[in-house]
Amino acid sequence: MNKDDIELLEKKIGYTFANKSLLKTALTHKTFAFEANTPLEYNERLEFLGDSILNSVVAEQLYKSNKYFSEGELTRRRAILVNNNFLATKAKELNIGRFLLLGKGEMKQNGASNPTNLANTLEALIGAIYLDSDIENVRKFISSNVFNENYQF
């Protein structure tokens, strides 16, 4: 991943990383890391963190915007909003697949357009932004790139 790619993606997502290695890790699929000559960190740990943060941010928004919903209804709606199909669609809109670092086999299987890879990478980006900055920047990223301002929770 070269400097131009990094700048293009940062512009696209509306966030500039202070620690560019976090961005690179968020975009590194385990197949790429396994094929590297030197050990590389890949995005699964950031995905874990990002998934939890996304769930929390969405839960908070649902709680605040739906005063009379029961716990069950809030849970149901959160599940709809953070499912892999929805996240993959959002990742496609950001053209995240173009920036994915994939192993040779994963590339042959069109891994850059695989919905699971795309959703996982979007979650990893959320985790990376959180570690690079703070929850407010994550909220801005989610509001701009996952749920636009007009989205009804």
N, C-alpha and C positions, 0 to 999 in steps of 0.2 A: 504494500500500500504506500503510494507516494504522497508527497506533500500536497499536490494538487487535488488528489482524491480526498484527502483529509479535509482540506478547506472547502471543497464542494459539498461534502456530506455535512460538515458543520453549518454551512450556510443553509442547506436544505432543512436541517432539523432546528435551526435557530438557537444553537448553543455552541460555544467555542470552548473546547477542553483546555484546561491549564495543563493537565497531565495527559498527553496524547497516547501514552501507553495504555491507559484505561479504555480509550476508544478502540485501539487496535485489538485489545483483548476481547472487547464486546463483539467484535466482528470476526473473531477467530473461531472457526468450527473445530471440534476435536479432531476431525480427520486431517486437517491441515497441520495441527499441532503434532499429531502422531507421526506425520511424514517429515517433520522438520529435523534438521541435523542436530540442533541443540534443543533442549527442553523449552517448550513454550507453554505459557498459561493460555487456556482457552475459555470460552464464554459461559460455561455451565454454572460456575459459581456466581457470576454476575447475573445470570438468568434467574437463579434462585432468589437472589436479593431483590432484583427488579420485579419479579412476580409478587413478592410479599409487599413491596412498596406500592405497586400498582393496585393491588387488592385493598390496601389501607386507604389510599387516596380516593379510590372509587367508593369504598364503604363510607368514608367521611362525607363525600359529596352526596351520596344517596341519603345518608342520615339527615344532613342539613336541609336537603331540598324536598324531603318527603316525610313531613312531620307525623303523619297518621299511619304510615305503613308498619306492619308487624315485622318482627325479626325474620320470620319466614319469607315474607315478601321482599324485604331488603336483600336477603341472601339470594333469592331467586334472581332478582334483577342484577345483582353484582355478578353472578355466574354468567348471565347473558352478555354482560359488558366486557368481561375479561376472558372470554373463551378464545381458543386458538384461531378459529376461523375469522373472527372479528379482528384480532390482532394481526393476523397474516394479511388481511385486506389493507389495514393501515400501513403495514410495513411495505407492501407493494406500492401504495400511493407515494411513499417516500423513496421508492426505488432502492431499498436497502440491499436487495439481492446483488446489485451491481458491485457493492463494496465488500461482500462476504469473502473471507479467506477460507477456501475449501480444499480438501485433499483431492487428488486426481480422480479417485473412484466416485466421490460425491459430486464432483463437477460433471463427470460422464452421465450421472443419473439426474442431471438438472437440479442439483441441490440448491442453486441460487433462486429457484422459483418454488422450492418445496415449502408448502405452507407451515409445516412444523418448524423448519429452520428459520423462516421469516419471523414467525411469532416469537420464537425463543430469542432471536437476535434483538427484536424490539424490547423484550423484557430485559435483556442484558444491557442494552443502551440506557434504560431507565436506571438500572443498578449502577452503571458507570457514571452517569450524571450525578446521582446521589453521592457517590464517593468523591467525585471531583468537586462538588460544591455543597449543596444543601437541599432540604426538602422543598423550599420555595422554588428553586430552579426546576426541580422535578415536576412540581405542580404546573409550572408554566409550560414545560415540555409536553406534559400529558394533555393540558388544555389546548395547546396549539396543534399537536400532531396526532393525538389519539381521539380526543373528544373536542370538537371545535366549540367555540363560545356559544353557539346556538343549540348545542346538544341538550336535550331534555333528559334529565336523570329520573 
